[in-house]
């Protein structure tokens, strides 16, 4: 490889329309995927179109660089990383180009996601059957590259079964279109395609007999059926080639009508042999899927999640979830009943249940969905690894496979879990290893070698659906000794200079499985000195917890995270990017002074502390807290700017200016004044002036209100205290109505605005002031009630980041959102519905809390069901983030979902618990916006 300098990449920047990055941070962000590996590229490119891709390939050839196409970065085998140029399709080449329901197909770019397609075509009763568990965020480029499948592939097949066409750019810059090649006679093919044709025809018998008799096999290249009816069909060769033969820039897939009905059997077994025999009995009946969870997974699930303890019986060895689907409801039920009866007649199950109704099925699938993410939350250095998780064997050899697998793992005294698609003979076996322990690193090769030998002896495949990548490429030659040379020949024909993923598939290195580990024997990490937040969980442990699954890059409503990423599609905005660059910092991959660079803070400041990623991340990585720490370190060194100081000073402004607030509101009304204000303060001119009420809540109430055996301390927050006191008055009215005595002590801002901006010292002062004002009330009251969801999250969570005291822990144990307390005492409220139509938006900071649904539940129970749950994204204001001119346009983009749903709701009044959500909702619509307590208080019978 020639000497690389930034100058040569300046040349690349000049010749493409997309983005080119060579900075250390961006390269580090793209050095990992969902695997155990890390390889730092020389350059990262976000192409805008096919011409950009061609230009990158030409450039790579000129300078002897490798090229690595990348989708969502969710792959488990390390095929989306490499030393050369990483081409990331997710930012720009992510469009759905066409959908045709009559002919049953869609056309998309490689960065388009499965979850996005599902949202579009499900409305028309269609689906794309191969459904990997990462489907919500995985890309079609990645699915094409690995020939992905999922839980329902036993009935519906792999991605390659649905490929209709693909535009592929080869390493010589030539484009081939699969459908056009298929139309050509032999004489019309170019020389290289004739070589492929001849290779197949000459070795046809050898090729067709070389593959093991297992249906689910993505190991190596698929050379079978390359020639059909005298025509060359490249679809199944390129699908599953992991970007080693060419780069797809446009894809066309088949879609089919989706069966409307399904029925689910949940069957418990005393041993793994019985469940394997049950699978053999059921397969001829045509199930749409059979999933297994073994005793090791079930034990961990029950030990670590109290909600699963009652749902999973004690003493069972494994569970099968058996599904049948159909366009006929009765048929779906009948098939399930027959299957249940069959396994019971053979005495295989000790207990089986049939779930037909949606609620029943969701309850059982919830166990499966809840159990596996728990594995990522296990404390300690040992983590579940994708290493031997993709092996598939013929289903009639499952019993032998189970016995051999258990024996070898127990021989090495390695803890493990098993789950997956047993109907396909494909078990996701995950050993628990510590990749910072040299002993466990050695086990990578030992286990991989022994599992391969076991699988190979049973006529199985080492890679069933996830691909080969860095983790399994070495075993391809061992699996296909008779045709491996043909794989190399095919690689040479399409990629003569070996620039496409050169270390994948045709690279046979017996020790590759142990090389380029994200954590390896040479990995060292150093704790951040002088941390400004409380890290009882350990800062290093938190930074290293992210395993790179890419769930945080979901762009559909399946997750609330991450509002910034959803609308920028930029890797720097992804929550995992923060973990990546902080790991780079603590491991010494970047200079420790990088923390104070603008480029570093640019990535950190793409976190707006909505808390969604912490709540929804499978590993519960606390990205918001890490971003707070990094921001705080920066502010400690350089101070906070005027804009930050202004937007966090709501309480100060209220106390000092509320008497003249009406005058200020008039002064700030003209656009020219707001424009001048923007120039001096950075606050967007489009934002309306937020006026304070001249009479605060504290001037309208006594310090003690009501009477009762139980009491609460009401923490009002600045908004209910000074901007909309009616929220506070309504809260107090409702608390008195359910028989609580209400204390309203002197109080100050909760500090969340400060800590979110990195102003830790200011936040601590606010917390300490509150503690000093509240005194013995903390012990005296039964609850500390909040009406602001952000204040609630601050007391529950952020105060513990600032101070580690018994007093803080006591406060956390007593904090409750007002609607949760009202829900618990609903029988004491006499509510008379007013007949108006309401639309409710759940704030991010309420969704991040345990009782997220308390407000919508309360309103629906008390007012009837004439209230619409908008189920919207983040509103886009994110506290004060969206108030700034710098962020205003993106704030409006993020708000577009909420805006559309508000308009479509036909509601007279909008409702939310969050003050800044309220500000945003009033800004983007003509709706009057209220807090839930304001609605209930006015409907309360006197």
C-alpha angles and dihedrals in degrees: 000000000000123000107281121219133169087249094071091050089051084064090054090049089055095053102047134060094217131075126287122196129185100160117122095243096053091046091050091050089058096042094089139047131176091301133088092258138094124194118167114222125218093230142003122217130190103197121204099202147353093280089059090053091051091049092051091051092049090049092049091052091049093054100032096247127150121236125221120189113211133196123176092330090237097122118125101210104057101252097132098062134072148140099266131052118334111208109206112196098182101087102053114358093063105109134129101226103185143354122194115184095178092058094029107237145105134204123212146159119256095257094059112113131232090227091056092052093048090055091053103042099036088072088064094046096256133122143183101234105208099087116179116193088247089053097120091066106016119107129234089235089059093043090051091047094054099031087237127204138171149195094314099046091101086077103022107034135222133309090267089065089063102043111119099166145346137189108223127190113209126209091259089059094253118137121219124190111207095215092051092050089051091058095055128096117227093263091056095055120101119245097266093049090049088055090055091047092049092046090058097043092049094049101029098124093043091049097047093048097043097073117086118246094257119116097212107062127136095161112135122333121333103232094164118117093004089149119047122177091344093307129111113242111191098172097099093041096056093036102081096017090113094226094299098119103036143332121260115222099171130025135193121197138179120246127193138197112276120234108248098216139049137171128206132210119200108199127182122207136195094214140015094243091062092052091048089053090048090055091054090052094049101042095078088058091066105243116191090224146346119199128188133206114186130211094265092057093042092051093051090046093052094043093052105035119048092195090065096049095082094040097055115060120229122251100027123133100208145343129227122203105202119190133190123185133192145157086242118069095207092050092052090052095043093052091050092049091051092049092049091049091047096056091042092051089054090051092237101130129051092202136008133177132196118221116192106151119078095243092052093049093047090052092056096040087050088065090055092044094046097044101058097049088054088067089066091053096057110129122234135047097291111091134179107262134205099228112110094013099111106056117127129193133183107279092238088064097049093107092055091045093051092049093048094044095050091045096053095044092048090046089059092040091235118155114227146164130220128205135134147087103343091168087067094045086246117131123184099220111185119188118203109234138157110230092196089063114084090211092057092043088059088054090063091075096033094055094040091051095047095044090050091053091049094048093044091051089056094050091253135138125247091217116044104166114335098067136239105272119149092320101062109014092103091063095056093082090048092050094046107029092154099052105024089103087059090056089055091048092051089049090051093050096052099030107026094168093045096231098139112087091319094185094057130089101339095046110092113194115154091208098042091106089067098043128096094012116177086226114023141150091285095048114116129176131193124204118243107260121230096013113197099207131059109262106185088154091054124258094231093049091051094048092049095045097083109099096188100244091150096224086131088068093065109134100188129080090265086098133022090218131124112015093176095047093046091064102033101036085205117143089222089064095052114105090231089061090068091053090047097053093043089052087051088053098048093042094052094244087127129029115273089236089064088085088076097046119110091233091058093046089047089065093042092049090058084078111086095183095245087145094221097121093051090052097044103034111111089226095039091233106184097228094160092056092048089051090049090053093049092047091047091052089053094048091047089058102037105018129234120292125238094263092056092047092050099048094049094049098081094124094048092047091048094050094048105034109026093101090059096034094110089056092047090050090057092046092051095047099088113085093227090060091050089049091054089047089053091054092054102035106023091236112139115258089220091066118095119235111265106227126205122223110250089228113051125213090252090061091053102050140050120248087246121039131181131353137254147123091268127053141194138200106226113214101195103186123220095281098056089037099053114000106039107013089170088078089059093044090050092048092051092046092053094044090053090048091059091049104261128140108227125213116196104186126182106283146173138212113301090238097238094122089054098045091047089057094047094255095134098160091054091048092050090052090054092050093048091048090053092048092051092050095047096050114160092355088090090066095036101056129071095219142012103222124205128186095187112077092209093051088049092054090047093055093042097045121000097051087061089054089058104040131023103205139130088243091060091049090051091052091049090054092054103041115112133168111242094240092055091055092046090049090054090052100035094128088066093058122085104205124182109197112231095212094239124135116244134189119203128208117194112219119230091239092055092045088055090060130083097251097043095151096051096106099046090043091051094049095046093048095046102035100031123244098303089109122095121220101214094201087205135164124255109307090237101238096094097192106297096341094093093046092073122092090230092061102030099100094047089045089057092048091053089047092054093090092052091043092054094046093047091053093045093049096074086214120156093209133027121216134202139151097222123085096211092044085055091052091050094046091052089047096053099038143030091240122124106236125211139175115248090247091056090055094047095043093056090048092050113115113239 
